[in-house]
Amino acid sequence: MDSEYSHRKLSHLRKVLERSGPFCRPDFEPSSESLKFLMQTCKILVIGAGGLGCECLKNLSLMGFRQMHIIDMDIIDLSNLNRQFLFRHKDIGASKSETAAKFINDRIPGCNVIPHFCKIQDKNEDFYRQFHIIICGLDSIIARRWINGMLVSLLIYENGILDQSTVIPLVDGGTEGFKGNIRVVLPGLTACIECTLDLYPPQITYPLCTIANTPRLPEHCIEYVKVIQWPKENPFDCSIDGDDPQHINWIYEKSMERAVNFGIQGLTYRLVQGVVKNIIPAVASTNAVIASICCTEVFKLASSCSPSLNNYMIFTNTDGIYGYTYEAEKNINCLTCSQTIKEIEIKSIYIKLKDLIQLLCSKNDLQMKNPGITANISGKIKTLYIQSVPSIEEKTRQNLSKTLFDLGLRENSEIIVADVTTPNTIMLKIKLLKNS
Ligand SMILES: [Zn+2]
């Protein structure tokens, strides 16, 4: 097939794969078979065709991987072009995954990238099961949690022992401005995304006293207008729409007044947009570093030529360059990957259903988004509340202000929770907090 090309271009890989060395994994056997495996057999799924995805696809194809799929639901926007280098001006409006796949296939002989222009949630277990390794470059935590849940659900246990052939490694990269992280998850064996959910802070917020009394940053002025002045003056008789230029302009002018009063500089229209819409600028160089480390991990996993990252690395290049690796530990009570019965602790059985939902969303180790709840009440499965289906929402809305007791729940009752953060429902046993 592409032997001439591979011979020339991939000779550097042969040096790694066909010779032994002091840093090789003990089970590594140098041979020409490894490269053959990478090129002919090893099937990789790249999730996300954005800043990280473009980098990953480019790196992996130059590393010899030929059998790749890429999945992304987005289309190309003008603002992507400065860093998503597989796209050109003429591609604006086209599918990211399809355009990226075509670019790579045209450029690298023998490369077979198959695009999927859809959400990851549109694909089922059989689709994900076909891959040897999955690499993720996403900006959405919900999507990350979902794919993590999917890979954990593919695990097969026999008599409580994990069948290791069902483990599909997940290499996950993320960036935020000048910071980034990489993690290698071996579902069922090492910490999964949900095990360390508390690493994701719910959202950046500034202390109210700072924004109200002692603003120091332009962001503080914008937050002040957003959180305090807007609800008070209600200029457009509605809540803030980050895509409405009139709204942004109003916030811009008001926060500018405040910035001038406090002698704060650096407030711009773009920054206002960024703060209101919670956008953190993407930095091409950070993406390049994070993607390169992710792809090296994929290469190590696929070839066994070196031990994998164990298992979490952070990187920042705000002041100089700094990197640090540590081992995130498996949470024995992890909602997704532990084999234990999961519990939810509540103050009293007389709290209302809406309080329970609020708890599912606010608890650090759950962080659900719009949980739907069914329950097993005296042997019958009953829908208590589902938000995502309008007709059911309407029928079950009245339950929100009923107490759990009135709905028939007791201590040790089981509730079944469905949420966008997971592909499978989660069974939770109700427990009362001991000191109440
Ligand atoms: Zn876990």
Residues whose N, C-alpha, C, O or C-beta is under 5 A from the ligand:
A	BS01	ZN	C192 E194 C195 C334 T336 C337
